[in-house]
Amino acid sequence: MPLMLRRAAALLLGTLYLPLVMAAEAQPTHEFFLDNGLKVIVREDHRAPIVVSQLWYKVGSSYESPGQTGLSHALEHMMFKGSRKLGPGEASRILRELGAEENAFTSDDYTAYYQVLARDRLAVAFELEADRLASLKLPPEEFEREIEVIMEERRLRTDDKPSALAFERFEAMAYPASGYHIPTIGWMADLKRMTIEDLRTWYERWYAPNNATLVVVGDVTVDEVRTLAERYFGPIEKQDVPNAKRPLELDEPGERRLRLHVQTQVPSLIMAFNTPSLATSEEPSQIHALRLISALLDGGYSARLPQQLERGEELVTSASAWYNAYARGDTLFVLSAAPNMQKGRTLEEVEAGLWKQLEQLKQTAPSTEELERVRAQVIAGLVYERDSITQQATTIGQLETVGLSWRLMDEELSALEAVTPEDIQEAARTYFTRSRLSVAHVLPEESSDE
C-alpha cells in the first residue's frame, strides 16, 4: 500500500472506527504473583506460534547516586557473563541455536531482558533467565574486559557525538532535583573507578523476584505460563529491597540556561519544561493533553513546527517536540530546532519563534478539526505499533515498572479521545512557563585564536 494511502487509512481508523479499535486492543490479559513476590503478566496473542518473554527489574540510572553512576547499565552487560549453570556467553549461544532473538536494555527507570522465540521453547528462556537472577557469577576478569567495552561505548555514543553530548549536559541542568540528571551509561569518571564489588552489591540489592515483573505475550495460555514460572522462578527466595522513592522535581525551578560549544558545524537550540508524568500527576487529562500537544507541534508534514517555522517563515531547517508521559517520576516536555543558516537566522530568533508557537497554544485553543486530525494520528500510531507482540510486552513492562498499571494500555485510547481543545490550552498555560524552563544554545567550538 502506498505511503499516502496508509496514512489515510490510519486517519480513517482513528476517527471512524475507534470503538472497534479499542475492542480489538482488549486482548485476554492475566496477572498473578508467585509466592516469592514475582509479578507475572500474560497477554494472549494467538496469531502466530511465537512468544516474547521479558523480565523487568525496577532499577535504572535514576536509582543511582553521585559517584556511583552507570551501575545499572554495567550490570546489564555482566548479566551475559555467566551464572551457576553456564559460562560467559553460553546462554546467548543456546538461544541463537534455537533461532531466538534476545537482548537487554537499561533506562533511567528500569533494566529489562527479553527473548523472542517459538512458543514451545518458552521453558528455555525461563530457565536461563531464572538462573542468572538466582546465581549470577560476575567473574572479575570478565568485568575488566567489559568495563573497557562500556567506556568505549560511552565515547562512541556520547563523548564523540556532539548532539548526544549536548543533550546529556542539558539534562544534567534540566533536572536539578532528581536522579534523572544522571546519564544511563554513567559519567566517565565513575566508570573508571567502578569495581566488581560495586556491581555485586548492586546486583544483590536490586535483583530479586519481588523487585521484578515477568511479561509474556504471544501464543500461550495463562496456565502454561504459570506452570513454567512456578517451576523455574518459584524456588528463588524473595529478599528485602530498598524503598525507592519517585524522582520528583521542583515544581518551578526557575529559568536555567546553558551555552555549550561542541564539535558541530551547525548551531542548535534545546528547550524543555519541567512537567509531571502520568505516575506523578494528579490531573491525568493534562498529561494526555501534553501528549497531543507534542503531536500537534511535531506530528508530521502538516504539524505546526514544520508548517509554520520551517516552510512558512523559513526560520529553521528542522524542529521537533517530544514528551514522555510514562516516566517513573517528573519528566520534561522538550523542543529542539536548528536555525536556517542560509537565511541568516540566529538561535535567538529560533527561541523567539518557538515561544511564539507556545504562546499561540496558550492564547487560542486549537480548532476541533485540528485536534481531531492530531488525535487520529496518535491513536492510529499506537494501534499499529501494538500489532507487534514485542511492543505489547514492552508497553506492559514499562507501565508496570514505573508504577502504573498495564491496564492503561487498553484505556489510554479513550483517555486521549476525551482531551478537549480547552484541555490543550490549559496544559499549555500551566506548564509552558519561564519558571519551568531550561534552554541550551549549542554552538560550534570556538577557534583557539579567539
C-alpha positions as CSV (number, residue, x, y, z in Angstrom):
1,M,0.0,0.0,0.0
2,P,1.5,3.4,-0.9
3,L,2.5,5.7,2.0
4,M,-0.2,8.2,1.4
5,L,-2.9,5.5,1.4
6,R,-1.5,4.0,4.6
7,R,-1.7,7.4,6.2
8,A,-5.3,7.9,5.0
9,A,-6.2,4.5,6.3
10,A,-4.7,5.3,9.7
11,L,-6.6,8.5,10.0
12,L,-9.9,6.8,9.0
13,L,-9.2,4.0,11.5
14,G,-8.5,6.5,14.3
15,T,-11.6,8.6,13.7
16,L,-14.4,6.4,12.3
17,Y,-13.7,3.1,13.9
18,L,-12.3,4.0,17.3
19,P,-14.7,1.7,19.2
20,L,-13.7,-1.3,17.1
21,V,-10.0,-0.5,17.6
22,M,-10.5,-0.2,21.4
23,A,-12.3,-3.6,21.4
24,A,-9.5,-5.2,19.4
25,E,-6.9,-3.9,21.8
26,A,-8.5,-5.5,24.8
27,Q,-6.8,-8.9,24.4
28,P,-7.0,-11.5,27.1
29,T,-4.5,-10.4,29.8
30,H,-3.9,-12.1,33.1
31,E,-1.7,-11.2,36.1
32,F,-0.7,-13.2,39.2
33,F,2.1,-13.3,41.8
34,L,4.3,-16.2,42.8
35,D,4.9,-16.7,46.5
36,N,8.3,-15.0,46.2
37,G,6.7,-11.8,45.0
38,L,7.5,-12.1,41.3
39,K,4.6,-10.5,39.3
40,V,3.7,-12.3,36.1
41,I,1.6,-10.7,33.4
42,V,0.4,-12.9,30.5
43,R,-1.2,-11.4,27.3
44,E,-2.6,-13.9,24.8
45,D,-2.0,-13.3,21.1
46,H,-2.5,-16.5,19.1
47,R,-1.9,-15.1,15.6
48,A,1.4,-17.0,15.3
49,P,3.2,-19.7,17.3
50,I,5.7,-17.1,18.7
51,V,6.1,-15.8,22.2
52,V,8.1,-12.9,23.8
53,S,9.4,-13.2,27.3
54,Q,10.6,-10.1,29.2
55,L,11.9,-9.8,32.7
56,W,11.8,-6.2,34.0
57,Y,13.7,-5.0,37.1
58,K,12.8,-1.9,39.0
59,V,16.2,-0.3,38.9
60,G,17.9,2.1,36.5
61,S,20.1,5.1,36.5
62,S,17.6,7.3,38.4
63,Y,18.2,4.9,41.4
64,E,21.9,5.7,41.4
65,S,23.8,8.4,43.4
66,P,26.7,10.7,42.7
67,G,30.0,8.8,42.5
68,Q,28.1,5.5,41.8
69,T,26.7,6.2,38.3
70,G,26.4,3.6,35.5
71,L,25.9,0.6,37.7
72,S,22.6,-0.4,36.3
73,H,23.9,-0.4,32.7
74,A,27.2,-2.1,33.6
75,L,25.3,-4.8,35.4
76,E,23.1,-5.4,32.4
77,H,26.3,-6.1,30.4
78,M,27.5,-8.5,33.1
79,M,24.3,-10.5,33.2
80,F,25.5,-12.2,30.0
81,K,28.8,-13.2,31.5
82,G,28.0,-16.5,33.3
83,S,25.9,-18.0,36.1
84,R,25.8,-21.1,38.2
85,K,24.8,-23.4,35.2
86,L,26.5,-21.7,32.3
87,G,29.8,-19.9,31.4
88,P,30.1,-16.5,29.8
89,G,28.1,-16.2,26.6
90,E,26.7,-19.7,26.8
91,A,23.1,-18.7,27.4
92,S,23.3,-16.5,24.3
93,R,24.7,-19.3,22.2
94,I,21.9,-21.7,23.3
95,L,19.3,-19.1,22.3
96,R,20.9,-18.5,18.9
97,E,20.9,-22.2,18.2
98,L,17.2,-22.2,18.9
99,G,16.7,-19.4,16.4
100,A,15.7,-17.0,19.2
101,E,16.2,-13.2,19.4
102,E,17.5,-11.8,22.7
103,N,18.7,-8.6,24.1
104,A,18.5,-6.2,27.1
105,F,18.2,-2.5,27.7
106,T,18.6,-0.1,30.6
107,S,17.0,3.3,31.1
108,D,16.5,5.8,33.9
109,D,13.7,3.7,35.4
110,Y,14.3,0.1,34.6
111,T,16.5,-2.7,33.3
112,A,14.9,-5.4,31.1
113,Y,15.9,-8.6,29.4
114,Y,14.0,-10.3,26.6
115,Q,13.8,-13.3,24.3
116,V,11.5,-13.8,21.3
117,L,11.2,-17.5,20.3
118,A,8.9,-20.3,19.3
119,R,6.2,-20.9,21.8
120,D,7.4,-24.5,22.6
121,R,10.8,-23.1,23.7
122,L,9.5,-20.7,26.3
123,A,10.8,-23.0,29.1
124,V,14.3,-22.5,27.8
125,A,14.0,-18.7,28.1
126,F,12.6,-19.1,31.7
127,E,15.3,-21.5,32.8
128,L,18.1,-19.2,31.5
129,E,16.6,-16.0,33.0
130,A,15.9,-17.6,36.3
131,D,19.4,-19.0,36.5
132,R,21.1,-15.6,36.2
133,L,18.6,-14.0,38.6
134,A,19.4,-16.6,41.2
135,S,23.1,-17.1,40.7
136,L,25.0,-14.6,38.6
137,K,28.8,-15.2,38.7
138,L,30.3,-11.8,38.0
139,P,33.8,-13.0,37.1
140,P,36.4,-10.3,37.8
141,E,38.3,-11.0,34.6
142,E,35.1,-10.6,32.5
143,F,34.4,-7.3,34.3
144,E,37.8,-5.9,33.5
145,R,37.2,-6.6,29.8
146,E,33.5,-5.4,29.8
147,I,34.1,-2.1,31.6
148,E,36.5,-1.2,28.7
149,V,33.7,-2.0,26.3
150,I,31.3,0.2,28.2
151,M,33.8,3.1,28.3
152,E,34.3,2.8,24.5
153,E,30.5,2.7,24.1
154,R,30.3,6.0,26.0
155,R,33.0,7.5,23.8
156,L,31.3,6.5,20.6
157,R,27.7,7.2,21.5
158,T,28.1,10.3,23.7
159,D,31.6,11.9,24.1
160,D,32.3,11.8,20.3
161,K,28.7,12.5,19.2
162,P,28.0,16.3,19.6
163,S,24.2,16.1,19.7
164,A,24.2,13.3,22.3
165,L,26.9,15.1,24.4
166,A,24.9,18.3,24.3
167,F,21.6,16.6,25.4
168,E,23.4,14.8,28.2
169,R,24.7,18.1,29.5
170,F,21.3,19.7,29.0
171,E,19.5,17.0,31.1
172,A,22.0,17.5,33.9
173,M,20.8,21.1,34.1
174,A,17.1,20.5,33.4
175,Y,16.7,18.0,36.3
176,P,18.1,19.9,39.3
177,A,16.5,17.8,42.0
178,S,16.0,14.2,40.7
179,G,18.2,11.3,39.6
180,Y,17.2,11.9,36.0
181,H,20.2,14.2,35.7
182,I,22.4,11.1,35.8
183,P,23.2,9.6,32.3
184,T,22.1,6.0,32.0
185,I,25.6,4.9,30.8
186,G,27.2,6.8,33.8
187,W,29.8,9.5,34.0
188,M,33.2,8.5,32.6
189,A,35.0,9.3,35.9
190,D,32.6,6.8,37.7
191,L,33.1,4.1,35.0
192,K,36.9,4.4,35.5
193,R,36.7,3.8,39.3
194,M,33.8,1.2,39.2
195,T,34.7,-2.2,40.8
196,I,33.3,-5.7,40.5
197,E,32.4,-5.3,44.2
198,D,30.2,-2.3,43.3
199,L,28.3,-4.4,40.8
200,R,27.9,-7.3,43.2
201,T,26.4,-5.0,45.8
202,W,24.1,-3.5,43.2
203,Y,23.0,-7.0,42.0
204,E,22.3,-8.2,45.5
205,R,20.4,-5.1,46.4
206,W,18.0,-4.9,43.4
207,Y,17.9,-8.2,41.6
208,A,15.2,-10.0,43.5
209,P,12.0,-11.7,42.3
210,N,9.9,-9.3,44.4
211,N,11.5,-6.4,42.5
212,A,10.8,-7.8,39.0
213,T,7.9,-8.2,36.6
214,L,7.8,-11.1,34.1
215,V,5.8,-10.2,31.0
216,V,4.8,-12.9,28.5
217,V,3.0,-12.1,25.3
218,G,2.1,-14.5,22.4
219,D,0.7,-17.9,21.6
220,V,0.4,-19.1,25.2
221,T,-2.2,-19.6,27.9
222,V,-2.0,-18.3,31.5
223,D,-2.0,-21.9,32.8
224,E,1.1,-22.8,30.7
225,V,3.0,-19.7,31.8
226,R,2.0,-20.2,35.5
227,T,3.3,-23.8,35.5
228,L,6.6,-22.8,33.9
229,A,7.0,-19.7,36.1
230,E,6.5,-21.7,39.3
231,R,8.9,-24.4,38.1
232,Y,11.8,-22.0,37.2
233,F,11.3,-18.8,39.2
234,G,9.3,-20.2,42.1
235,P,12.3,-21.6,44.0
236,I,14.2,-18.2,44.1
237,E,13.7,-16.6,47.5
238,K,12.4,-13.1,47.9
239,Q,14.6,-10.6,49.7
240,D,14.4,-7.1,51.2
241,V,14.6,-4.4,48.6
242,P,15.3,-0.7,49.3
243,N,12.3,1.6,49.2
244,A,12.9,3.6,46.0
245,K,11.1,6.9,46.0
246,R,9.9,8.5,42.8
247,P,12.2,11.1,41.2
248,L,10.3,14.3,41.9
249,E,11.4,17.7,40.6
250,L,11.0,21.2,41.9
251,D,7.6,22.5,40.7
252,E,9.2,25.7,39.4
253,P,13.0,25.5,39.5
254,G,13.4,28.9,37.7
255,E,14.8,29.6,34.3
256,R,18.1,27.9,33.6
257,R,20.4,28.5,30.6
258,L,23.4,26.7,29.1
259,R,25.8,27.8,26.4
260,L,27.7,24.8,25.1
261,H,30.4,24.6,22.4
262,V,30.8,21.2,20.7
263,Q,32.3,19.8,17.6
264,T,29.5,20.7,15.3
265,Q,29.1,22.8,12.1
266,V,25.6,23.9,12.8
267,P,24.2,25.5,15.9
268,S,21.1,24.2,17.6
269,L,18.6,25.0,20.3
270,I,17.2,22.8,23.1
271,M,14.3,24.0,25.2
272,A,12.5,22.0,27.9
273,F,9.8,22.5,30.6
274,N,9.7,20.5,33.8
275,T,6.4,18.6,33.9
276,P,4.7,15.7,35.7
277,S,4.2,12.3,34.2
278,L,1.2,10.0,34.4
279,A,2.9,8.5,37.5
280,T,3.2,11.8,39.3
281,S,0.3,14.0,38.1
282,E,-3.0,14.4,39.9
283,E,-4.5,15.5,36.6
284,P,-4.1,12.7,34.0
285,S,-6.1,14.7,31.5
286,Q,-3.4,17.4,31.4
287,I,-0.7,14.7,30.7
288,H,-2.7,13.3,27.8
289,A,-3.1,16.9,26.6
290,L,0.7,17.3,26.6
291,R,1.0,14.1,24.5
292,L,-1.3,15.6,21.9
293,I,0.5,18.9,22.1
294,S,3.7,17.1,21.1
295,A,2.0,15.7,18.1
296,L,0.2,18.9,17.3
297,L,3.6,20.7,17.1
298,D,5.6,17.9,15.6
299,G,3.3,15.2,14.2
300,G,4.3,15.1,10.5
301,Y,4.2,17.3,7.5
302,S,1.1,19.3,8.5
303,A,2.1,19.8,12.1
304,R,2.7,23.4,13.3
305,L,6.5,23.4,13.6
306,P,7.3,22.2,10.1
307,Q,4.4,24.0,8.5
308,Q,4.9,27.4,10.2
309,L,8.6,27.6,11.2
310,E,10.3,25.5,8.6
311,R,8.3,26.0,5.4
312,G,6.4,29.2,6.3
313,E,8.8,31.5,8.0
314,E,11.9,29.6,6.8
315,L,13.2,30.2,10.3
316,V,14.5,26.7,10.9
317,T,15.8,23.7,8.9
318,S,14.4,21.3,11.4
319,A,12.3,21.4,14.6
320,S,10.9,18.7,16.9
321,A,8.9,18.2,20.1
322,W,8.6,15.2,22.3
323,Y,7.2,14.2,25.7
324,N,7.5,11.0,27.7
325,A,4.3,10.5,29.8
326,Y,5.5,7.1,31.1
327,A,8.3,8.1,33.4
328,R,8.6,6.9,37.0
329,G,9.0,10.5,38.1
330,D,8.6,14.0,36.9
331,T,9.7,14.5,33.3
332,L,10.3,17.0,30.5
333,F,8.5,18.4,27.6
334,V,11.3,19.1,25.1
335,L,11.6,21.1,21.9
336,S,14.7,21.4,19.7
337,A,15.5,23.2,16.5
338,A,18.3,24.3,14.1
339,P,18.3,27.8,12.6
340,N,18.1,28.3,8.8
341,M,21.7,29.4,8.4
342,Q,21.2,30.1,4.6
343,K,18.7,32.7,5.6
344,G,20.9,34.1,8.3
345,R,18.6,33.1,11.1
346,T,20.0,33.1,14.7
347,L,19.4,30.9,17.8
348,E,17.8,34.0,19.4
349,E,15.3,34.2,16.6
350,V,14.6,30.5,16.8
351,E,14.0,30.7,20.5
352,A,11.6,33.6,20.0
353,G,9.8,31.6,17.2
354,L,9.3,28.5,19.4
355,W,8.0,30.8,22.2
356,K,5.5,32.3,19.7
357,Q,4.2,28.8,18.9
358,L,3.7,28.1,22.6
359,E,2.0,31.4,23.2
360,Q,-0.4,30.6,20.4
361,L,-1.4,27.5,22.3
362,K,-1.9,29.4,25.5
363,Q,-3.9,32.2,23.9
364,T,-6.1,30.2,21.5
365,A,-7.3,26.6,21.8
366,P,-6.8,24.5,18.7
367,S,-9.8,24.0,16.4
368,T,-11.8,20.9,16.8
369,E,-10.7,19.8,13.3
370,E,-7.0,20.2,14.0
371,L,-7.3,18.4,17.3
372,E,-9.2,15.5,15.7
373,R,-6.6,15.2,13.0
374,V,-3.8,15.0,15.5
375,R,-5.7,12.7,17.8
376,A,-6.4,10.3,15.0
377,Q,-2.8,10.3,14.0
378,V,-1.6,9.5,17.6
379,I,-4.2,6.8,18.1
380,A,-3.5,5.1,14.8
381,G,0.2,5.1,15.6
382,L,-0.5,3.4,18.9
383,V,-2.8,0.8,17.3
384,Y,-0.3,-0.1,14.5
385,E,2.6,-0.1,16.9
386,R,0.9,-2.6,19.1
387,D,0.4,-5.0,16.3
388,S,3.8,-6.4,17.4
389,I,3.9,-8.8,20.3
390,T,7.2,-7.4,21.3
391,Q,5.8,-3.8,21.5
392,Q,2.8,-5.1,23.5
393,A,5.1,-6.7,26.0
394,T,7.4,-3.6,26.2
395,T,4.4,-1.3,26.9
396,I,3.1,-3.6,29.6
397,G,6.6,-3.9,31.2
398,Q,7.2,-0.2,31.1
399,L,3.9,0.7,32.6
400,E,4.2,-1.8,35.4
401,T,7.8,-0.9,36.2
402,V,7.3,2.8,36.5
403,G,4.5,2.2,39.0
404,L,1.4,2.4,36.7
405,S,-0.8,-0.5,35.5
406,W,-0.8,-2.5,32.3
407,R,-4.5,-1.7,32.1
408,L,-3.6,1.8,30.9
409,M,-2.5,0.2,27.7
410,D,-6.1,-0.6,26.9
411,E,-7.6,2.5,28.5
412,E,-5.4,5.2,27.0
413,L,-7.1,5.4,23.7
414,S,-10.3,6.6,25.4
415,A,-8.3,8.9,27.6
416,L,-6.8,10.5,24.5
417,E,-10.2,10.7,22.9
418,A,-11.5,12.6,25.9
419,V,-9.0,15.5,25.6
420,T,-10.7,18.7,24.5
421,P,-9.3,21.9,22.9
422,E,-9.7,23.6,26.2
423,D,-7.6,20.9,27.9
424,I,-4.8,21.6,25.4
425,Q,-4.9,25.3,26.2
426,E,-5.0,24.8,29.9
427,A,-2.0,22.4,29.8
428,A,0.0,24.9,27.7
429,R,-0.8,27.7,30.2
430,T,0.1,25.5,33.2
431,Y,3.4,24.1,32.0
432,F,4.9,26.4,29.3
433,T,6.2,29.0,31.8
434,R,9.6,30.6,32.3
435,S,9.8,29.3,35.8
436,R,9.9,25.7,34.4
437,L,12.2,26.4,31.5
438,S,15.7,25.2,30.6
439,V,17.4,26.4,27.5
440,A,20.7,25.3,25.8
441,H,22.4,27.1,22.9
442,V,24.6,24.5,21.3
443,L,27.3,26.2,19.2
444,P,30.4,25.2,17.1
445,E,33.6,25.1,19.0
446,E,35.4,28.4,19.2
447,S,38.6,28.7,17.4
448,S,41.8,28.7,19.5
449,D,42.8,32.2,18.5
450,E,39.7,33.9,19.8
